[in-house]
Amino acid sequence: ILAGPEGMKRLFSLWLGAAGGAFEPGRECMANWQMLGFHFSSLISPVVGKFVEWLGIVSTAALALYLWVRVPPRKERAFASVLLGTIIATLSITWRSYYHLWMLLLPPFMCLAESLPQILFDIWVFAPYGLVFLIIFVGALAKVTGLTLPASYGCPIMASSFLIINFTLLLWAVKQKMAIDRMGQSPH
């Protein structure tokens, strides 16, 4: 209403364009297996890209399903580690998975504050900032030296790093679940 009739027409046109696929989803910047498959497809071959993508999706889904083979004990840390792994696996497989969705991991992280290795938490917190500064530094260095970089050169660096961090945390959650299954209680 504030935009007036012309604004409403433009909004409707925008919606129709989006519904018809007018906007690129930004695969190269997503922190998921589809991003990795996209980059392998463009760098090596589409067959290798799809293989890497599906291998990652299937292995991640298998690890996530393993977390729920037996219901975790009704202990806060045991359930939090299973929930952490489930959310991470979901983010690694979900089509539109960007860095800001990591906020979903905060509740399990708070429950796991005493059992999660400090180094994993520190990497999860500080790696994004370090990577942003590295990408800015490389871009500035390229500009000073006259080197031309692709417009989105930082996307694969950040997204791949986040996928690696996510997968490492998923493996930690699986390790916790294995210990829970062996001992029948939450590990220390």
Summary of the structure (lengths in Angstrom):
residues: 188
radius of gyration: 20.3
end to end distance: 58.0
largest distance: 66.1
contacts: 533
relative contact order: 0.14
helix: 75%
strand: 0%
